[in-house]
Amino acid sequence: MKRQPLRRSLFSRWVPPLLLGQLAILTTLALFFWYQAQSAAQTLVLDRLATLQVELRAALQGPLLERNLPTLEEIATELVATTEIDYLAVFDAAGQRLALAGRVPYPELPEGKPLAALKRLSVTLLPRYHVLLPLTSGSVQVGYSPQPLLAWLTTFTQTGLAAVVAATLFALLLYLAFFLRVSRRLGVIETTANRLAAGDLQVRAPEGDTDEVARLGSAFNRMASEIADQLTQRTIAEREMEATLAVLEAEHAQLAALLEAMRLGVLLVDTQDRIVFANTALRRLWHIPAEASLVGQNARDVMRLSDTLCAEPDHFSQLLLTVPGTQEISDSTEIHLIDGRILLQLCFPVRDSHQRLIGRLWLYEDITRERRSAEQLIYLAERDGLTGLYNRRRFAELLEEKLNEALRQRRTAALLLFDIDEFKQLNDTFGHRAGDALLARIASELTAITRSNEIVARLGGDEFAILLPAYQNRSEPQQLAERIIRALARIPFDFDGQRIGITVSLGIALFPEHGSNPDELVVAADIAMYRAKNAGRNTWRCYSTDAFAAGSPTQLNWNQRIEQALAEGLFELHYQGVFRLDGTLTHVEALIRMRDPEDPTRLVSPTHFIPAAEKSGKIREIDRWVIEHALRTLSEYRDAPRIAVNLSGRTLSDPGFAMWLENRWHQAPPHARRLLFEITETAAIGDLQEAIRFAHLVHKLGAALCLDDFGTGFSSFSYLKYIPADVVKIDGQFIRDLTQDESNRLIVRAIAEVARGLGKTTVAEFVEDQETLDLLKRLGIDAAQGYHLGKPTPTPPQCRNSAGTALSHP
């Protein structure tokens, strides 16, 4: 145990040495006075003796020479009586005493001693001096007693010593008073400091500005105030820190719980690649045992335990825990495992508040299902849902790509277009299931007939296309056309016990002979196909310029008619109501019609000119015309219901359509902005990303979106997850024979339940009777449309003009 030092006060430390010093000074002064007194007495005595010698010589010299003894006696007696001489003996030259006066006996002094020798005999202050003084004819011995002088010297010495003692005592008293006062005041400051150290922050020392101790108290009080403020701030800071630590601990616990609950594998490492944190998902993804200790281990060593699970270990070792280049955030890296799983690796830097790198955060996600779903979505976006062949959008891309390639390489290409003769009648007779089955069978035959480099697509409905990217001679496309026609005619297609004969009409267009770009080539092939139909069907025709003289309703004819209708205002809108099942009107659908230029009293059905418009791209102009006139109708009739307009896939893919729609939308008055945009499921599947972007634009404008012809694709429900549609319109093929077909009822019920769960409204089209309407109510459908509820009319139902007159009712 360390020995504590002895505590001593300032008084006990300094007063005793000061007292001893004062005593030493007093003793020195006393000795000094004593010595000086002796020296002064010695000097005075010697001076007096010298004077006395002169006086005695003057008084005794004469009688001594005369040997007048009585005179000598008389003089000696008188001198003893009147001076400080105790005795006086006169001797002649022979040493014989001639006279004696005063106290006797006297000491015998050696003869012949000079006065200087006598000084050495009187080194101390004696009560009497015995001096032998030589005269001219003898000598005289004198006993000299300087009592008055000694008395005065004694008194002087005592007075001086008393003054020194008094001064010394006074100084000691002053010292004692000073030290007592200073030590007492310093003791108060000490006590105050101890109380402050003990936690009494309110204690204060006496202060002032009269002396250093008072100023020390003031300085101490300022220091105490600052300490109190600092302690208060520190206490507040500690409390805030404790509160912050509590919050941080809670957040840390929450974050740890969140990280543990995540499906993502989380790996946090420091700058030395040592593991700081790893969650349960990381162990599960990499098959690391739960009991294995990871924290503090090298991340690479731990992760290499899973090398055997990787499909390509060497490639894997180059990718795992590697940040490529100087990127702070690594690109996503896919790691393929031998069990078929795919892990996505991401890296993020971890920095402190000073932006110094303190580690890295690695994230791992099992994207196997997402990758397969993405591949499926890509497949669905490029393929026809029924036949598995390329769809119209993807075929258009491939057509443009292959034609550009053929143009660069100076090769030829061929396009074959065909459709099924009397396919609509087959659908109406045997139902859509029979038509779908036939389309799927035809797709299977085409896949078997064509070669791997030939591209086969279903453009929509019963229309198919085959692209030969290259051929050596003109007979190759014709031979392929012959094979297709013969193979399809031999298909043994039976339905409900009836054998159905299949014939097709096929057109051929050659590149670059019949068209220098995809649109021209498609028009040429379509014209050739119509020539084949006019030739009796179940045959093929190659495009030739003499088709213009045929006068048949070819693709070119329809393009001219569409341009004429747009220029002369021959298009018009009819409106068919969509009703809730309680009978109230929810909105109307705008249906386009065209007046026949040759007979304005006759309306042309859109089934005749819409396919041609879609092929030529004129559909984009038609869609804009429909939106323009729908907005005009809503502006004219303030109480008109919401109007639904149909948009084609070509319009959705038009890069300038979104900007045009926004500009036209903001030009319309606010009460007219009540459109419902309908896009078919086929168009949405054709370009899923474009459909999603358009849906967001529609919602941004405050309009609504309807997914039309829903159910035609075999994975329709998956699109509801990605396309934020407000309304789902069920395809009519499920509604026409709903009362007779149990499978259709199951499909419609499933669509209604899924749509309701996703917060979407369902609409059934082609409702032709009350029995179907009642069944839709039981199946949970929200609204219906069909001739049973109302036919299309030129004016929207429940609209009034500015005069307030009702214009139309279904």
C-alpha positions in Angstrom: 0.0 0.0 0.0 1.4 3.4 -1.0 2.2 5.6 2.0 0.3 8.8 2.1 2.5 11.9 2.4 2.2 13.8 5.8 -0.1 16.8 5.4 1.4 20.0 6.9 0.0 23.5 7.0 1.6 26.6 5.6 1.9 27.9 9.2 3.7 24.8 10.5 5.9 24.7 7.4 7.2 28.3 7.5 6.7 29.8 11.0 9.3 27.6 13.0 12.1 28.3 10.5 11.3 32.0 10.6 11.4 31.9 14.5 14.7 30.1 14.4 16.0 32.7 12.0 14.9 35.5 14.1 16.6 34.0 17.2 19.8 33.6 15.2 19.6 37.2 14.2 18.9 38.3 17.8 21.9 36.3 19.1 24.2 37.7 16.5 23.1 41.2 17.2 23.6 40.7 21.0 27.1 39.3 20.5 27.8 42.1 18.1 26.7 44.7 20.7 28.8 43.1 23.4 31.9 42.9 21.3 31.5 46.5 20.2 30.9 47.6 23.8 34.1 45.9 24.9 36.0 47.5 22.0 34.6 50.9 22.8 35.5 50.5 26.5 39.0 49.4 25.7 39.5 52.3 23.4 38.1 54.8 26.0 40.2 53.4 28.8 43.4 53.6 26.8 42.6 57.1 25.7 41.9 58.1 29.3 45.2 56.5 30.5 47.1 58.3 27.8 45.5 61.6 29.0 46.1 60.6 32.7 49.8 60.0 31.9 50.1 63.5 30.6 48.3 64.9 33.5 50.3 62.9 36.1 53.6 63.9 34.4 52.6 67.5 34.5 51.5 67.3 38.2 54.2 65.1 39.6 57.3 65.9 37.5 58.2 69.0 39.4 57.9 67.6 43.0 59.5 64.4 41.8 62.6 66.1 40.5 62.7 68.1 43.7 62.0 65.0 45.7 59.4 67.0 47.6 57.8 64.1 49.3 55.1 66.0 51.1 54.0 67.6 47.9 54.0 64.3 46.2 51.9 62.8 49.0 49.5 65.7 48.9 49.2 65.6 45.1 48.8 61.8 45.1 46.1 62.0 47.8 44.3 64.8 46.0 44.3 62.9 42.7 43.0 59.7 44.3 40.3 61.7 46.0 39.2 63.7 43.0 39.7 61.3 40.1 38.8 57.8 39.3 42.3 56.6 40.4 42.0 54.0 43.1 45.6 54.3 44.2 48.7 56.1 43.1 52.3 55.2 43.9 55.2 57.4 42.9 58.7 55.9 42.3 62.0 57.5 41.6 64.3 56.4 38.9 65.8 53.8 41.3 62.4 52.3 41.9 62.0 53.6 45.4 58.6 54.5 46.4 58.3 58.2 47.2 54.6 58.6 47.8 51.5 56.4 48.1 47.9 57.3 48.2 44.5 55.4 47.9 43.7 51.7 48.3 46.5 49.4 49.1 48.0 47.0 48.7 48.6 47.2 45.0 50.1 44.7 42.6 53.6 45.0 41.6 54.0 45.6 38.0 57.0 44.8 35.9 59.2 47.7 35.4 59.9 49.3 32.1 56.5 48.3 30.5 55.5 50.7 27.8 51.9 51.8 27.5 51.4 49.7 24.3 52.1 46.6 26.3 49.6 47.7 28.9 46.9 47.6 26.2 47.4 44.0 25.7 47.0 43.4 29.4 43.5 44.8 29.4 41.6 42.6 26.8 38.6 42.2 29.0 36.5 44.8 30.8 37.9 44.5 34.4 36.7 46.6 37.3 40.2 48.2 37.7 43.3 48.8 35.5 46.8 48.7 37.0 49.1 50.8 34.8 52.8 51.7 35.3 53.4 55.1 33.7 57.0 56.2 33.1 58.0 59.8 34.1 61.1 61.8 33.4 62.9 61.0 36.6 60.9 58.1 37.8 57.5 56.3 37.3 54.1 56.2 38.8 51.8 53.2 39.2 48.2 53.9 39.0 45.1 51.8 39.8 42.5 53.1 37.4 38.8 52.1 37.9 36.5 53.5 35.0 33.1 52.8 36.8 31.1 55.7 35.4 32.2 54.8 31.9 31.5 51.2 32.4 28.1 52.0 33.8 27.2 54.1 30.8 28.4 51.4 28.4 26.4 48.8 30.3 23.3 50.9 30.1 23.9 51.5 26.4 24.4 47.8 25.7 21.3 46.8 27.6 19.2 49.4 25.9 20.4 48.3 22.5 19.8 44.6 23.2 16.4 45.4 24.6 15.6 47.3 21.4 16.8 44.5 19.2 14.8 42.0 21.2 11.7 44.2 21.0 12.1 44.7 17.3 12.6 41.0 16.8 9.6 40.1 18.9 7.5 42.6 17.0 8.6 41.2 13.7 7.8 37.7 14.9 4.4 38.9 15.9 3.8 40.4 12.5 5.0 37.2 10.9 2.7 35.2 13.1 -0.3 37.5 12.4 0.5 37.5 8.6 0.8 33.7 8.4 -2.2 33.1 10.6 -4.3 35.3 8.4 -3.0 34.0 5.1 -3.2 30.4 6.2 -6.7 30.9 7.6 -7.9 32.5 4.3 -6.1 29.8 2.3 -7.7 27.2 4.5 -11.1 28.6 3.6 -10.2 28.3 -0.1 -9.0 24.8 0.5 -12.2 23.8 2.3 -14.2 25.4 -0.5 -12.2 23.4 -3.1 -12.7 20.2 -1.2 -16.5 20.8 -1.1 -16.4 21.6 -4.8 -14.5 18.4 -5.4 -17.1 16.5 -3.3 -19.8 17.7 -5.7 -21.1 20.9 -4.0 -21.2 23.0 -7.2 -22.8 26.0 -5.4 -20.0 26.6 -2.9 -18.0 29.8 -3.3 -14.9 31.2 -1.6 -14.5 34.7 -0.2 -13.4 37.1 -2.9 -12.3 40.6 -3.5 -9.5 42.6 -5.1 -7.6 44.0 -2.1 -4.7 41.5 -2.2 -3.5 38.3 -3.9 -5.5 35.9 -1.6 -8.7 37.8 -2.3 -8.0 37.8 -6.0 -7.2 34.1 -5.7 -10.7 33.6 -4.2 -12.3 35.5 -7.1 -10.3 33.4 -9.6 -11.3 30.3 -7.7 -14.9 31.3 -7.9 -14.7 31.9 -11.6 -13.0 28.5 -12.0 -15.7 26.9 -9.9 -18.4 28.6 -12.0 -16.8 27.3 -15.2 -16.4 23.8 -13.7 -20.0 23.9 -12.6 -21.1 24.9 -16.1 -18.9 22.3 -17.6 -20.1 19.6 -15.2 -23.7 20.6 -16.0 -23.0 20.5 -19.7 -21.2 17.2 -19.2 -24.1 15.8 -17.2 -26.5 17.0 -19.9 -24.2 15.5 -22.6 -24.0 12.2 -20.7 -27.7 12.0 -20.4 -28.1 12.8 -24.0 -25.4 10.3 -24.8 -27.2 7.7 -22.7 -30.4 8.5 -24.5 -28.6 8.3 -27.8 -27.0 5.0 -26.9 -30.3 3.7 -25.8 -31.8 4.7 -29.2 -28.8 3.3 -31.0 -29.0 0.0 -29.1 -32.7 -0.2 -30.0 -32.0 0.7 -33.6 -29.1 -1.8 -33.6 -31.5 -4.5 -32.2 -34.1 -3.6 -34.8 -31.6 -3.6 -37.6 -30.1 -6.9 -36.5 -33.6 -8.4 -36.4 -34.4 -6.9 -39.8 -31.2 -8.3 -41.3 -31.9 -11.7 -39.8 -35.4 -11.6 -41.2 -34.3 -10.6 -44.7 -34.2 -13.0 -47.6 -31.0 -11.3 -48.8 -27.7 -12.7 -47.6 -25.9 -9.9 -45.7 -22.1 -10.0 -45.2 -20.3 -7.1 -43.5 -16.5 -7.0 -43.6 -13.9 -4.6 -42.5 -11.0 -3.2 -44.6 -9.0 -6.4 -43.9 -11.9 -8.6 -45.2 -12.6 -9.9 -41.8 -16.3 -10.7 -41.2 -18.1 -8.3 -38.9 -21.6 -9.6 -39.4 -23.3 -12.3 -41.3 -27.0 -13.1 -41.2 -28.8 -16.4 -41.3 -29.9 -16.0 -44.9 -26.2 -15.8 -45.9 -25.5 -19.2 -44.2 -28.6 -20.6 -45.9 -27.8 -19.4 -49.4 -24.2 -20.7 -49.2 -25.0 -23.8 -47.1 -22.7 -22.7 -44.3 -23.3 -24.7 -41.1 -25.2 -22.8 -38.4 -22.7 -23.7 -35.7 -19.7 -22.3 -37.7 -18.2 -19.2 -36.2 -17.9 -16.5 -38.8 -17.2 -13.2 -37.0 -13.5 -12.3 -37.2 -12.7 -14.9 -39.9 -11.4 -14.0 -43.3 -14.4 -13.7 -45.6 -12.8 -15.3 -48.6 -11.7 -18.3 -46.5 -15.2 -18.7 -45.2 -17.0 -18.3 -48.6 -14.6 -20.8 -50.2 -16.2 -23.5 -48.2 -18.9 -23.4 -50.8 -16.6 -23.9 -53.8 -18.0 -27.4 -54.4 -21.5 -25.9 -54.9 -20.4 -23.7 -57.8 -20.9 -24.7 -61.4 -17.6 -23.1 -62.5 -15.3 -22.9 -59.4 -12.4 -21.2 -61.3 -14.7 -18.5 -62.7 -16.4 -18.2 -59.4 -13.1 -17.6 -57.5 -12.5 -14.6 -59.8 -15.9 -13.1 -59.1 -16.6 -13.8 -55.4 -16.0 -10.8 -53.1 -14.3 -8.9 -55.9 -15.0 -5.2 -56.7 -14.1 -4.7 -60.4 -11.8 -1.8 -61.3 -12.0 1.2 -59.1 -15.8 1.2 -58.7 -17.0 1.8 -55.2 -20.3 0.0 -55.9 -19.7 -3.2 -57.8 -21.8 -4.2 -60.8 -24.2 -6.9 -60.1 -22.6 -10.3 -60.5 -24.5 -13.5 -61.2 -23.0 -16.6 -59.6 -24.3 -19.9 -61.0 -24.4 -22.8 -58.6 -24.2 -26.5 -59.4 -27.7 -27.1 -57.9 -29.2 -24.8 -60.5 -29.6 -21.7 -58.3 -28.4 -18.3 -59.4 -27.1 -15.9 -56.7 -26.8 -12.1 -57.4 -23.8 -10.5 -55.7 -23.7 -6.7 -54.9 -21.2 -4.7 -53.0 -21.5 -1.3 -51.3 -18.8 0.7 -49.5 -19.2 1.5 -45.8 -17.9 4.9 -44.7 -17.7 6.7 -41.4 -18.8 10.3 -40.8 -15.5 11.5 -42.2 -16.0 9.6 -45.5 -13.2 7.2 -44.6 -13.7 3.6 -45.9 -14.2 1.3 -42.9 -15.5 -1.8 -44.7 -17.8 -3.2 -47.3 -21.3 -4.6 -47.4 -21.9 -7.6 -49.6 -25.4 -8.6 -50.5 -26.5 -12.0 -52.0 -29.9 -12.7 -53.4 -31.3 -15.9 -54.8 -32.7 -14.7 -58.1 -33.3 -18.1 -59.6 -37.1 -17.6 -59.7 -36.9 -14.0 -60.8 -34.4 -15.0 -63.6 -36.8 -17.7 -64.8 -39.7 -15.4 -64.5 -37.8 -12.8 -66.5 -37.0 -15.3 -69.1 -40.6 -16.4 -69.2 -41.7 -12.7 -69.5 -39.2 -12.2 -72.3 -40.6 -15.3 -74.0 -44.1 -14.1 -73.5 -43.2 -10.6 -74.7 -41.8 -12.1 -77.9 -44.1 -15.0 -78.4 -47.7 -15.5 -79.1 -49.4 -16.9 -76.0 -51.5 -19.5 -77.9 -49.1 -20.9 -80.5 -45.7 -20.2 -79.1 -44.6 -18.5 -82.4 -43.1 -15.0 -82.6 -45.7 -12.3 -82.1 -46.3 -9.3 -84.3 -44.0 -6.9 -82.4 -41.1 -9.3 -82.2 -41.6 -10.4 -85.9 -41.5 -6.7 -86.9 -38.1 -6.3 -85.1 -36.7 -9.4 -86.7 -38.0 -8.5 -90.1 -36.3 -5.1 -89.9 -33.1 -6.7 -88.6 -32.9 -9.4 -91.2 -33.7 -7.1 -94.1 -31.0 -4.6 -93.0 -28.6 -7.5 -92.7 -29.6 -8.7 -96.2 -29.2 -5.2 -97.6 -25.6 -5.0 -96.1 -24.7 -8.4 -97.5 -26.5 -7.8 -100.8 -28.7 -10.9 -100.3 -32.3 -11.5 -101.1 -35.1 -12.4 -98.7 -38.7 -13.4 -99.0 -41.8 -12.8 -96.9 -44.8 -15.2 -96.9 -48.1 -14.1 -95.5 -51.2 -16.3 -95.2 -54.5 -16.5 -93.3 -57.0 -19.3 -92.9 -59.9 -19.2 -95.3 -63.3 -18.9 -93.6 -61.8 -18.8 -90.1 -64.4 -16.5 -88.7 -67.2 -18.9 -89.8 -65.3 -21.7 -88.2 -65.1 -19.7 -84.9 -68.8 -18.8 -85.1 -69.8 -22.4 -85.8 -67.6 -24.4 -83.4 -66.6 -21.8 -80.9 -63.3 -20.2 -80.0 -61.9 -23.3 -78.4 -62.0 -25.0 -81.8 -60.4 -22.0 -83.4 -57.6 -21.9 -80.8 -57.0 -25.6 -81.2 -56.7 -25.2 -85.0 -54.3 -22.2 -84.7 -52.1 -24.2 -82.3 -52.1 -27.2 -84.7 -51.2 -25.0 -87.6 -48.3 -23.5 -85.6 -47.0 -27.0 -84.9 -47.1 -27.9 -88.6 -45.3 -24.7 -89.6 -42.6 -25.4 -87.1 -42.1 -28.9 -88.6 -42.1 -27.6 -92.2 -39.7 -24.6 -91.9 -36.0 -24.7 -91.4 -34.1 -23.4 -88.4 -33.1 -20.1 -90.1 -36.6 -19.3 -91.2 -38.7 -17.2 -88.9 -42.3 -18.0 -88.2 -44.8 -15.7 -86.5 -48.5 -15.3 -85.7 -49.4 -11.7 -86.5 -52.8 -11.9 -84.8 -56.1 -13.7 -85.4 -55.6 -16.3 -88.1 -52.8 -14.4 -89.9 -49.3 -16.0 -90.0 -46.0 -14.9 -91.5 -42.8 -16.7 -92.5 -39.5 -14.9 -93.3 -36.8 -16.5 -95.4 -33.7 -14.5 -94.5 -31.9 -15.7 -97.6 -32.6 -17.8 -100.7 -30.6 -18.9 -103.7 -33.3 -18.8 -106.4 -36.9 -17.6 -106.7 -38.2 -21.1 -106.6 -37.4 -21.6 -102.9 -40.1 -19.3 -101.5 -42.6 -20.8 -104.0 -41.6 -24.3 -103.0 -42.1 -23.4 -99.3 -45.5 -21.9 -100.1 -46.5 -25.2 -101.8 -45.3 -27.3 -98.9 -47.3 -25.1 -96.4 -50.5 -25.2 -98.4 -50.3 -29.0 -98.9 -49.3 -29.7 -95.3 -52.1 -27.6 -93.8 -54.7 -29.1 -96.2 -53.8 -32.6 -95.0 -54.3 -31.8 -91.3 -56.8 -34.3 -89.9 -58.6 -31.8 -87.7 -61.8 -33.2 -86.1 -64.0 -31.3 -83.6 -67.1 -32.6 -81.9 -67.1 -35.5 -84.3 -66.9 -33.3 -87.4 -64.0 -33.2 -89.8 -62.9 -29.7 -90.6 -61.1 -29.0 -93.9 -58.4 -26.3 -93.7 -57.4 -24.1 -96.6 -55.2 -21.0 -96.6 -54.4 -18.2 -99.0 -50.7 -17.2 -99.1 -48.9 -14.3 -100.6 -45.2 -13.9 -101.4 -43.1 -10.7 -101.5 -39.4 -10.7 -102.4 -36.8 -8.3 -101.0 -35.6 -6.0 -102.4 -37.5 -6.6 -105.6 -41.0 -6.0 -104.2 -40.1 -3.6 -101.3 -37.1 -1.9 -100.0 -38.3 -1.7 -96.4 -40.4 -3.8 -94.0 -43.6 -1.8 -94.5 -43.4 -2.0 -98.3 -42.7 -5.7 -98.1 -45.6 -6.4 -95.8 -48.0 -4.4 -98.1 -46.7 -6.3 -101.1 -47.2 -9.7 -99.4 -50.6 -8.7 -98.2 -51.7 -7.7 -101.7 -50.4 -11.0 -103.0 -52.4 -12.8 -100.3 -55.6 -11.1 -101.4 -54.9 -12.1 -105.0 -54.6 -15.7 -103.8 -58.0 -15.4 -102.1 -59.5 -13.9 -105.2 -58.0 -16.7 -107.2 -60.1 -19.3 -105.4 -58.2 -19.8 -102.2 -56.1 -22.7 -101.0 -53.3 -21.3 -103.2 -50.5 -18.9 -103.2 -49.6 -15.9 -105.3 -46.4 -13.8 -105.7 -46.7 -10.1 -105.7 -46.8 -8.3 -109.1 -47.6 -4.8 -110.2 -50.7 -5.9 -112.2 -52.5 -6.3 -108.8 -53.3 -2.6 -108.9 -55.7 -3.2 -111.9 -57.6 -6.0 -110.1 -59.9 -3.6 -108.2 -60.1 -5.9 -105.2 -60.1 -4.6 -101.6 -56.3 -5.0 -101.2 -54.1 -3.6 -98.5 -53.3 -0.7 -100.8 -57.0 0.0 -101.5 -57.7 0.1 -97.8 -54.7 2.5 -97.2 -56.1 4.8 -99.8 -59.6 4.6 -98.3 -58.2 5.3 -94.8 -56.3 8.4 -96.0 -59.4 9.6 -97.8 -61.6 9.1 -94.7 -59.1 11.0 -92.6 -58.9 13.8 -95.1 -62.6 14.1 -95.8 -63.9 13.4 -92.3 -65.6 10.1 -93.1 -64.8 8.6 -89.7 -67.3 8.9 -86.9 -67.7 7.6 -83.3 -70.5 5.5 -82.0 -70.9 4.9 -78.3 -71.9 1.7 -76.4 -72.7 1.8 -72.7 -71.0 -0.2 -70.0 -73.4 -0.8 -67.1 -73.0 -2.0 -63.6 -75.0 -5.1 -62.9 -77.5 -3.0 -60.9 -78.4 -1.1 -64.2 -76.5 2.1 -63.6 -74.2 3.5 -66.3 -70.5 3.4 -65.5 -69.0 4.6 -68.8 -69.3 4.3 -72.6 -66.9 2.8 -75.2 -66.1 4.8 -78.3 -66.4 2.6 -81.4 -65.0 4.0 -84.7 -67.0 3.6 -88.0 -66.1 4.7 -91.5 -68.6 6.1 -94.1 -68.1 4.4 -97.5 -66.7 7.0 -99.8 -68.7 5.5 -102.7 -71.9 5.2 -100.7 -72.0 7.7 -97.7 -75.2 6.0 -96.4 -73.3 2.8 -95.7 -71.1 2.4 -92.6 -68.0 0.2 -93.0 -67.2 -2.1 -90.0 -63.8 -1.6 -88.4 -63.1 -5.3 -89.0 -62.5 -4.4 -92.6 -60.1 -1.4 -92.3 -58.5 -1.8 -88.8 -56.3 -4.8 -89.8 -55.1 -2.9 -92.9 -54.5 0.2 -90.8 -52.4 -1.8 -88.3 -50.3 -3.3 -91.0 -49.6 0.0 -92.7 -49.2 2.0 -89.5 -52.3 4.2 -90.3 -53.7 3.0 -87.0 -51.6 5.6 -85.2 -53.4 8.4 -87.0 -56.8 6.7 -86.4 -56.1 6.4 -82.6 -55.2 10.1 -82.4 -58.4 11.0 -84.3 -60.5 9.0 -81.8 -58.9 10.6 -78.8 -59.3 14.1 -80.3 -63.0 13.6 -81.0 -63.6 11.9 -77.6 -62.2 14.9 -75.8 -64.3 17.2 -78.1 -67.4 15.2 -77.1 -66.6 15.5 -73.4 -66.1 19.2 -73.8 -69.4 19.6 -75.6 -71.5 17.5 -73.2 -70.5 18.4 -69.6 -72.6 15.6 -68.1 -71.3 12.9 -70.5 -70.0 9.8 -68.8 -66.4 8.7 -69.0 -65.5 7.6 -72.5 -63.3 4.6 -73.2 -61.1 4.7 -76.3 -59.1 1.8 -77.8 -55.4 2.0 -78.5 -53.5 -0.3 -80.7 -50.1 -1.8 -80.0 -48.5 0.3 -82.8 -49.7 3.5 -81.0 -48.3 2.3 -77.7 -44.9 1.8 -79.3 -45.0 5.2 -81.1 -42.2 7.3 -79.4 -44.1 10.6 -80.0 -47.5 9.5 -78.8 -46.9 10.1 -75.1 -45.8 13.7 -75.7 -48.7 14.4 -78.1 -51.2 12.9 -75.5 -49.8 15.1 -72.7 -50.0 18.3 -74.8 -53.5 17.5 -76.1 -54.7 16.5 -72.6 -53.6 19.9 -71.0 -55.3 21.8 -73.9 -58.6 20.2 -73.1 -60.8 21.8 -70.3 -60.6 20.1 -67.0 -64.2 18.7 -67.2 -63.3 17.0 -70.5 -60.4 15.0 -69.1 -62.5 11.9 -68.4 -61.1 9.2 -70.7 -60.6 5.5 -70.1 -57.8 4.1 -72.3 -58.3 0.4 -73.4 -55.3 -1.6 -74.6 -55.7 -5.3 -75.6 -53.9 -7.9 -73.6 -52.1 -8.9 -76.9 -50.7 -5.4 -77.3 -49.6 -5.3 -73.7 -47.9 -8.6 -73.9 -46.2 -7.5 -77.2 -44.3 -4.8 -75.4 -44.8 -5.2 -71.6 -42.4 -2.4 -70.6 -44.1 0.1 -73.0 -47.5 -0.9 -71.6 -46.3 -0.3 -68.0 -44.9 3.1 -68.9 -48.1 4.0 -70.7 -50.1 2.9 -67.6 -48.1 5.2 -65.4 -48.6 8.1 -67.9 -52.4 7.5 -67.8 -52.5 7.6 -64.0 -50.3 10.7 -64.0 -52.8 12.5 -66.3 -55.7 11.4 -64.0 -57.3 9.0 -66.5 -57.9 5.3 -66.1 -56.6 2.2 -67.9 -58.5 -0.9 -69.1 -56.9 -4.2 -70.1 -59.1 -5.4 -73.0 -59.7 -8.9 -74.3 -58.3 -10.3 -71.0 -57.8 -14.1 -70.9 -56.6 -14.7 -74.4 -53.1 -15.4 -73.1 -52.3 -18.6 -71.2 -50.5 -16.6 -68.5 -52.9 -13.6 -68.3 -53.0 -13.5 -64.5 -49.2 -12.8 -64.4 -49.7 -9.6 -66.3 -52.1 -8.2 -63.8 -49.2 -8.2 -61.4 -47.1 -5.9 -63.6 -49.6 -3.7 -65.5 -51.4 -1.3 -63.1 -54.8 -1.5 -65.0 -57.9 -0.1 -63.3 -60.4 -2.2 -65.3 -60.2 -5.7 -66.7 -62.5 -6.5 -69.7 -62.9 -10.2 -70.1 -62.6 -11.5 -73.6 -65.9 -12.3 -75.3 -64.9 -15.9 -76.1 -65.5 -16.7 -72.4 -68.9 -14.9 -72.3 -70.7 -16.0 -75.5 -71.4 -19.6 -74.3 -71.0 -18.9 -70.6 -74.3 -20.5 -69.7 -73.3 -23.7 -71.6 -69.6 -24.1 -70.8 -68.5 -25.0 -67.3 -64.8 -24.3 -67.9 -65.6 -20.8 -69.1 -67.6 -20.2 -65.9 -64.6 -21.3 -63.8 -62.3 -19.1 -65.8 -64.6 -16.0 -65.4 -65.0 -16.7 -61.7 -61.2 -16.9 -61.3 -60.7 -13.7 -63.2 -63.3 -11.9 -61.0 -61.7 -13.1 -57.8 -58.1 -12.2 -58.8 -59.2 -8.8 -60.1 -61.2 -8.1 -56.9 -58.2 -9.1 -54.8 -56.0 -6.6 -56.8 -58.6 -3.8 -56.5 -59.6 -3.9 -60.1 -63.0 -3.6 -61.7 -64.2 -6.4 -64.1 -66.3 -5.9 -67.2 -67.8 -8.7 -69.3 -68.4 -7.9 -73.0 -70.7 -9.6 -75.6 -73.6 -10.0 -73.1 -76.5 -11.0 -75.4 -79.2 -12.2 -73.0 -80.6 -11.9 -69.5 -79.5 -15.4 -68.5 -75.9 -14.5 -69.1 -76.3 -11.3 -67.2 -77.8 -13.1 -64.2 -75.0 -15.6 -64.3 -72.4 -12.8 -64.3 -73.9 -11.4 -61.1 -73.4 -14.8 -59.4 -69.9 -15.0 -60.7 -69.0 -11.7 -59.1 -68.5 -9.6 -62.2 -68.8 -5.8 -61.7 -70.1 -4.5 -65.0 -71.3 -5.7 -68.4 -71.5 -4.6 -72.0 -73.4 -6.0 -75.0 -76.5 -5.7 -77.2 -78.7 -7.0 -74.4 -77.9 -3.8 -72.5 -77.6 -1.4 -75.4 -76.4 -1.0 -79.0 -73.9 1.5 -80.1 -75.4 5.0 -80.9 -73.9 8.1 -82.4 -74.4 10.1 -79.2 -73.2 9.0 -75.7 -76.1 7.8 -73.5 -77.4 10.2 -70.8 -75.8 13.3 -72.6 -77.5 16.7 -72.7 -76.6 19.7 -74.9 -76.1 23.3 -73.7 -79.9 23.8 -73.8 -80.4 20.9 -71.4 -82.2 18.6 -73.8 -81.6 14.9 -73.5 -79.8 13.6 -76.6 -79.7 9.8 -76.4 -80.5 6.8 -74.4 -79.6 3.2 -75.0 
